Amino acid sequence: MNLRDLIPCEFDTEIDNITDDSRQAREKTLFVCIKGLTVDGHKYAAKAVEKGAAAIVCEHTVEGVDVPQIVVDCPDRVFNEALNKLYGEPLSKLKMIGVTGTDGKTTTADIMYQILNGLSHKTGYIGTNGILSDGYEQDNEYTTPLPVDLFKALDGFSSVGCEYVSMEASGERLGTDKMKGVSFDASIFTNLTRDALDIFKTMDNYCAAKARLMAYTKSSGICVINKDDKYAQAFIDAAAAPVVTYGIKDTTADVYATDIVVKYRDLSFVMNGKLGRHEIKCNLSGIFNVYNLMAVIVALNHFGFSVETLVEAVAKLKPVEARQMVIDCGQPFRVIVDYAHTANAVKNLMDYIKSTLTDGYLRVVVGAGGSRDLHRRTDMAEYCTSTADYNYFTIEDARFEDPQMLVDTMVSTVPEATNYELIVDRDEAITKAIHDCKPGDAVLILGKGAEAYMMTNGVQVPRLNDIDRATLVLREMGYDK
């Protein structure tokens, strides 16, 4: 494609590859200089040209680079817009639904994906559980992929006939402008609790980053916002499209839930408000799924699906992978694997599981992620030691931290607690917790879910995921239902 067709400019240069990674540059490459949190792409422009890059996009002229330079105010936006054109404008062919928040992104995006496909509207999913649709799959290293991988995915979805994309939008991507130029037909805000302060430093910065999704929503679209959340107004103020609010505690929300009954794999409530009164029933668990379901119903109603049709579809939902996944090999105690890895998500899940125990201990295996906000790990330990009967503190992803120091830091603010032990090796922690269980107990294995790797010194080290590890332990104990 000609450079002039990708970006308004005067240069007549043939381009068939666009990247912000100088290592991926070759002939006919447009190299985009992105200024990130720690790396400035302008410093790598010369390397990209050495490898054959035919032109660069930059915020300022780069000296010593003898190829066409296009100076722009926002390289991130130009990067996404150019990728969209190079890949045949998939954004104009797909209805984009974005979900952001601290917790609930994966479940909400998965519910959306399940319902749309169940209604015979082919949909792609992008998020923690991968990049996938019926007929297309792609590796995904991050919750929200980087621009090149994102547009490769959108092109893949378009090529197999997808109509919709249900996508998790992480704060890190939104906060670093990497989503600029990507427009959404619907956006959902789930909630905001303390997280990622190693990146954003303050909750106000974190909130502002997440709220950008609302600003990236088309004026013809819809912004669906949890009114119960204390940061809701910031998202409402950022919205570029009409807003519909939902909630449980705040009955002034446009849509709100009453008559909530939560049982294990049995959830029911009444949805009230501007969409009418409807009884909702499904085989999901937890009050947090009341929020997730209302958000999805409101968003999909915007696209013309009747609430009655959506209520029927909700009744057919399957539990999301690694979300309250029960490992049942015939043992006389419960083993539950969940991806919950923030203090708020862990708290909500523990409260729910504890409420379902008639007798027996609640045992929790939970880790802390290295190179992340220190308060995240201490908050987790404080709540776990005050709520669970016994805890097995381990690592989640050590990243660049010493694993032993990481788990030691977790319990630094609970010196009086005695209901825990530190087991650095995650597999050993899972094994010990399951072996300790007595009839009637429940063990929660939290943080990694279906992830089949551990991040150590910046490298992904393959391992059995928590689901498979727990299953293996149970079978080795003689349970084989």
N, C-alpha and C positions, 0 to 999 in steps of 0.2 A: 504494500500500500504506500502511496506517496505521502511524505511527511506533511504536505500541505492539507491532505485530507484528514490527518489525525489531529493537527494543531494549527490554528490560524498563524501562518508564517509565510515567508517569501521563499523558503528553501525547497528546491526540487530534488528531494532525496528519497530513495526507495528504502522502506522500513518493513521488516517482517518479524521483528522481535523487540519487546519493550521490557526493560528491567531497571531496578534500582540497586542491583547487586552486581558490582563490577566483575565478579567471578563468572557471571552468566552472560557477559557481553561477548559478541562475535560480530561478524560482518552483518551489515544491514540492521544493526541494533540502535534503538533510541535509548540512551542512558538518562535516567531521571535522578537528579541530585536531591535526595531527601535528607533534611536535617532532623535527626531523631533525638531521643533523650540522651544518648551517649555517643552516637556516631554521626558525623556530618558527611553526607554523600559527596559533597563538593571536593573533599580531599581524595576521593577515589575516581574522579572523572578522568584523569590522565591514564590511570590503569585500564579503565574501560575502553578508552580510545586506543591504547596499545593493543588491546585484544580485538579491535576492529569496529568499535562503535562508530556509527556514521554521523551522529548528532547527539547533543545533550540538551536537557531542560534543566534550568538552574534558577536560583533566586538572584544570583549576581554573576557577572562574568568571571570565568575561571581562566587564569593566566596560563599560557603554555599549552593550551588545548587548541589544536588546529583543525577543528570541525565546526559545523554550524552550531551556534549556541542560541537557544531560545530562552530569554529571561522572562520569568513570570512571577506573580506575587505569591502563588500557592502551588508549588510543584506537586503536592499530594493530590489536589483536585485535578490538575492536568493529567497526572499519571493515571488516575481512575478513568477519566473521560477518554483518554487515548486508548487505554486497554479495552474499554467498552466498544470503541469503533473498530479496533483491530480484530476483535472477536465477533464482529457482526452485530453489534448492539443488542446483546441479550437482555439488557435492562428494559428495552422497549417491548420485549416478547414475553417477559415473565412478570407476574405480580409478586412483588417483594414484601414479605412480612418480617419485620425485625422485632426481636425480644431482648430487652436489656433489664438489668437489675443485679443485685448481689446474689440472691437465691431465686430458684424457680425457673431460670432461663431454659435449662435443658428439658425439664418436664413440660413446660408450656410449649416450647417449640416442637417437642415430640408429639404432644397431644394434637397440635395443629396438623402436623404431618400425617398422623394416623387418621384423623377425621377426614381431611381432604382426599387422601388416597382411598379411604373407605367409601367416599361419595363419588368415586370414579373421576376425580380431578387430579391428574398426575402431579405429584409434588416432590420437590427436592428438599433435603434437609442438610443444614450446615451447622455444626456445633461440636460440643464435647464428644458426642458419640460418633463423629465422623462426617464425611461428605458422601451422601448416598441418595439414590432414588432407584426405582425399578428400572434397571437397565444401565445404570451408571454409578460407579463408585470411584473415590479418589482418596488418597492418603491425606490426613489432616493432622498437622503437628500442634495446632493451636485451636482454642475455642472458636475464634474468628480468624480465618486465614488471612495471610498477607495478600496485597492486591493482585499479584500475578496468579496466585493459586485461586483466589476468589473468582476472578474472571474466567479462568480455565474451568472452574466448577460450573459457573453460570452458563458458559458455552456448552459444556457437557450436558447439563440439564435441558437446555433448549434443544439440543440435537436429538434427545430421546423423547421429546414431546411434552416436557413438563409445562404446566400452566402457572404453578405457584412455587415459591421458595420460602421455606420456614427457616429462619436464620437467627442464631444467637449473636448478639452484638456486644462484645466485651468492652469494658471501660478502657482497657489499654489501647485498643484499636481506635475507639471513638476519641479518646483524649489526645492521641498523637496525630490527629487529622487524617489518618489513613482511610477513613470512610468518606471523606469529602468527595463529592462527585457521584456518590452512590445514593440514589433516591429510593424511598420506600413508599409503598402503597398503604401500609398499615404499620404502626409501631405500638409496642406494648411495654409498659413499665411495671415490673413486678414489685420490687421493694428495694430499699437501700439501708444496709447496716454496715458497721465498721468492717472494712476490708481494703486491701491493696494500698494502704497508706505508705508502704515502702516506695510506691510509685508516685502517689498523688499528694502525700504529706499531710493534707487536711481533708476533712469530710466535705468541705465546700468545694474544693477542687475535684474530688471524686464525683460529687453530685453534678457539677458542671459538665464533666466529661460524659457521664451517662446520659444527661439530658440532651446532648447533641443529637441523639437518635430522633428526638421529637422534631428538631430543627431540620433534619434531613428527610422529613416526611412530605410527600407531595401535598399541595393545597387541596387536591381532590381526594386525599386519603383520609385517614382517621388516626388519632392518637388515643390509645386506651390506657388510662392511668389509675393506679391504685390510690384511692383517696384516703385510705386508712394510714398510709405511710406519711411520716412527718415531713418528708421532702417532696410531697406531691405537688405543692404549689410551684416549685422550681421547674418541674417538668411541664406543668400546665403553661407557665409563662414562656417556656421555650418552644412550645408547639407551633408548627407551621401549618397545621391542619386542624379541623374541628376536633374537639376533645370530648370523649365520653369517659366518665369516671365510674369506678366500681369499688365495692367495699363490703365489709361485714359490720364493723363497729360504727361506721358513719352512714346512717340511713338517709343522709341528704345526697349521697352519691347517686348518679344517674341509674345505676343498677346495683342492687344490694341483696345480700343473702339473709334468710331467716330460717328457722326450723331446721337447724343443722344437726344431723345425726351422724356421728363418726364411729364406725366399727372397723374391725380388721377386714380389708378388702370389701368394704361395704360402706359407701358414702352416699348420703342423700341430703338435699336441702331444697329450699324454695327460692327461686330467683325472682326478684320483684323490681319494679321501676319502669323505665321508659320502653323496655321491650316486652312489658306485660308480666303476668304471673305464671311461672312455669315450675313444675316439680322436676328436679334433676336427680337421677340415680345412676350410680356406676360402681365398678368394682375396684376403684382406687381407694386410698386410705389417707387420713390426715386432713386437718382443717386447712392447711396450706393449699391443698388441691381444690378447695372451694374457690379460692382466689384465682388459681390457674385456669379453672374451667370457665369461670365468668369472663375472664379476659379473652379467652379463645372464642367463646360464643359471641361476644360483642364485636370482636374483630371480623369474624367470618360473616356475621349478619350484615356488615358493611358491604360485603361483596355480593349480597343478594340471596344468601342462604337463609331460609326461614328458620326461626327459632325452633319450631316443631321438628324440622329435619335435623337440626343440630342436637337437640335433646335425644333423639333416637340414636344418633351416631355416638354420643357420649356414653350411652348405655353399653355400647359394644367395645369400648376402649380396653386395651390390654395394659398391664403395668409397664412402665418404662424400664428399660434395661438398667440394672444396677441402682434402681430407686426402690427401696424397700423390697429387695429381691430375697425371697425366702428360699433357703437351701434345705430341702426336705429329703433326707435319705432314710427316713423312718426313725430318727432319733427322738427321745422323749423330751427334748428341749428345742427352743427356736434358735435358728441361726439366720441372721438378716444382714445382707450386704447393702450398703448405700453409699452413694458418692458424696454425701454431705461432708463438707470440708471447711465451712466457715462456722464461727461460734453460734450465729443465729440459726443456721440450718441444723447444726448438731443439737442445739437446745430444743428446737421444735420437734425434731424426730425423737429425741430421748423422752420428752414430755409425753408424746403420743404413745410410744411403746410401753412406757412405765404405766400409763393409764390402762393398758390392756392386760397387765400382769395381775393374776389373782393370787399367786404365791410365787416363790422362787426369786432369784436374784436377777437384776439387770446388770450384765457385764458389758463393758464397752472397750473395743480396740480402736484407738484413734491416734493419729500421728500429726505431726506439725511439719509444714513445708519450710525448707530452708530458704535463706535469702529473701524472706518475706517479713512483713510487719511483725515485730516482736509481740505486740499486744494480742495478735491473733492467736498465738499459741498459749499465752498465759490465760487469756479469757476462756479458751477451750478447757484448759486444765481446771480452772476454778469452777466452772459450771459442772464438769464431769465429776469432780470429787464431791461436789455438794448434792448431786442428783443420783448418779449411778451407785450401785452397791459395791462394784469393784471395777477398776480400770487397768488397762494394759497400754501404757503410753509408749509409742514407738515413732518411727519416722514415716513421713508421707513421701516426700521427695527431698532428699538432703541438699540437692543442687550443689552449691559450693561451700556448704558448711560442714563442720565435723559432726557426724551423726550423734556421737555421745554428748557433745556439748549442746546439740539441738534439743535432745530429750531432757537433758538436765535443766535447760532454760525453761522448758514447759512448766515444770513444777516449782520454779523459783518463788512464786507468789503464794504457794500453798504449803508452807513449812509444817503446819499442824496436821495435815491430811495423812492418813495411813492406809486408805483404801485404794492403793494403786501399787504397781510395780513398773519399772522401766525395763523395756526389752528392745534394744536397738534394732535387731533383725525383725523386720515386719512379719516374715513367714513364721518365725518362732513365736511371736506375739499371738498370731492367729491360732497357731497350734495349741499353745498353752491355754488360751481363753476357752477354746472348744473342749479341751481335755478337762478343764476345771468345772464345766457345766454339770449341774445336777438336774434331775427331772423337774420340769416346771420353770427352769431358768430361761432367759433370753440373752443371747450375745449379739451385740451390734458391732459390725466391722465397718468402719467409716473411713472415707477420704479418698480411696482410689477406685472403687467400683470395678468397672470392666477394663481399666487401664492395665495393659500387660507389659509394663516397664517400670523402672525406677530411675529417676534422674539423679545421677551421681557424678560430681565434678563436671557438669555440663554435658554428660553423655547419657543417652537412653540405654539402660541395661535391661535386656529382656528378662521377664519373670512370669510365672503363672499369675493371672489376675486374681483378685480376692475371691471371686466367685469360684473359680476352679480350685484355688488353694483350699478353701473351706470344704468343698466337695471331696477333694482328695483326703483331707484329714478325717472326715466322717467315714469315708469308705475304709480307710486304714484302721479305724476303730471298730469296724465290723458292721457298720450301717450301710445298707445297699438296697434301698427300696426301689 
